């Protein structure tokens, strides 16, 4: 018996091309990709210009919504602020609620990546010995905004101060699983009784040149630049050849059932279970038989007190890399065995690209909308006839179907495996 | 705020690396002299040499590719490998939690920065030509964790926390919870200070305004049962509490709550604590605890401020306390700290003699 039930009562989201969760959900239902040619990548002459990126119009909107001087904040904090305010409005909470309740903040984030212009600015501040002249660097107007003066937890602190978080804040640096780990950690804190109210999720802005170069040199990005940008992310297809770099942010409001009921909040869904494990297999690949991913999924189900037959839908990690999708497919077959026919699956990265730390939080929001709306999202660029694992029921069209439980996976570089179990309210 | 205990959790072993040395007893020796920062001679700090990793545990490419702060952490983790192996636990029952500062942004790019300085008109080619291909991996904090997991076979629950002093406490609490809730039988908690680089001072402000910084790492091995033969005394994690203040006006009240919570599990009053570990300069905590000054100690004076590694180093300091024979060994040790960001944390340790049957 669970100590306390954990409700989701609100969420906020910004992803490439969209400024809220519902717009993203409907866009994917309409099979419209969020991946486009990135003007920066085109300007830099990259061979593959596909990316999911937050465009200038979106940034204008985010800046206009900010109550203070938007230019005084780094973009990560600005985005976190926008998404958090959206989540609080969605939950029907005023920021004061976080000051008055036992509240916490759990934010997943990876490091900030310097752009080539940042490095150029830095290069201009080296002394004759090749050492950074700190005084000269600080004389630059923008030095305080440069990546070197930013912390990975600066958006956490910005939100904590803005929202008046009362009891706990933490920053989770778990690579591509960070968003899911942040949600799982918030769920655990509420379930144990440490907190009544939490904001959790992740913020990631990595669609720039250095991450492109780094992931490209690892061979992790899509190798088929001849394909239209929107067609490059092809999870679980035979012809998949890597992921598409993306960015975005999503934050969820979690509450104890008692807290939500006391204030008359409308639950949007529940967090039923969570598990996370170190894999210790290989830096960029899981156990080829999927056993480590399967172990994580089974542990999350066990944490929820459920058996696999209770799950009707899986939101896969599905990055579109050869190895990850193969491992996850084997794991899904192992977990669901003969139940596979009754489980539908989706891979949101087919439409969004891979927003790394944020991906798990964005996918959790989409899963919650599926649970509430009774609509299952299609996997874009998916064709069962050419799928590598046709026994897995990925949908190529949206399907109206009532579901009660979704399993959502995130597997990070370095073998950080995490699974969330989400339920209908 | 958190305060809990279900299954007892013991500290089986500890490892440190800092300016004072690599042994727990070194933390009770003479303080080494702080050195001027290479990039700002006006200010001093306690740097450490980059350690060599043991070749039997870590591939040589790790030594080359991981940043100094990661190498310090791996070095400490490796020294706990024999104690962990001796437990003979299935790898799935060994949790791993880590407090890792953000991998310092510009340092893997210094080569690129210098190359751009030489040929500013070839910005992008210089950036790419001088950025290590594995940078995508080595920049991730999770990579360092993965190296620990792989070398020491930790396949249990995990968690990585970033980036201030609270990260060490978050990692410790998560590890204790995994054991207490029976999700693991042992846990490795690893932590590292940030590198002493311009970036650190850019992020945290004027070096003159804060304590003298240091470089270091610390790791603890926690177990669900006292480790036979590990040490003559058992050390149990008797209480944990943490709190946060966004508004400094609540600081004293939250610190008092954290203190009350951590002592509650053992029904103690502050005066029952035999050894108190708090930063020397922290007047708020000192005032709150009202302990005689002689009971107040800290490893910070000898190591410098180790950030995310400070709490684990303080715990190691308590474990390495030479005392004056078993009779003088402290029964209860309380370590308490707070971060610049507004986190408060407290850890209560209880020591007892090993019973013969254990």
Interface residues (C-beta under 8 A of the other chain):
Chain A: X44 X102 X109 X110 X111 X112 X113 X114 X116 X117 X119 X120 X122 X123 X124 X126 X130 X131 X132 X134 X137 X138 X143 X144 X147 X148 X149 X150 X151 X152 X153 X157 X160 X161 X163 X164 X165 X166 X167 X168 X169 X170 X171 X172 X173 X174 X175 X177 X181 X185 X188 X189 X192 X194 X209 X210 X211 X213 X214 X215 X217 X218 X220 X275 X276 X277 X278 X279 X280 X281 X282 X283 X284 X292 X295 X412 X413 X414 X415 X416
Chain B: X1 X2 X4 X38 X39 X40 X91 X92 X96 X100 X102 X103 X105 X106 X109 X112 X113 X114 X116 X117 X120 X123 X124 X127 X128 X131 X133 X134 X135 X136 X137 X139 X140 X141 X142 X143 X145 X146 X149 X150 X153 X154 X155 X156 X157 X158 X159 X160 X161 X162 X163 X164 X166 X167 X170 X174 X177 X198 X199 X201 X202 X203 X242 X243 X244 X246 X247 X341 X342 X343
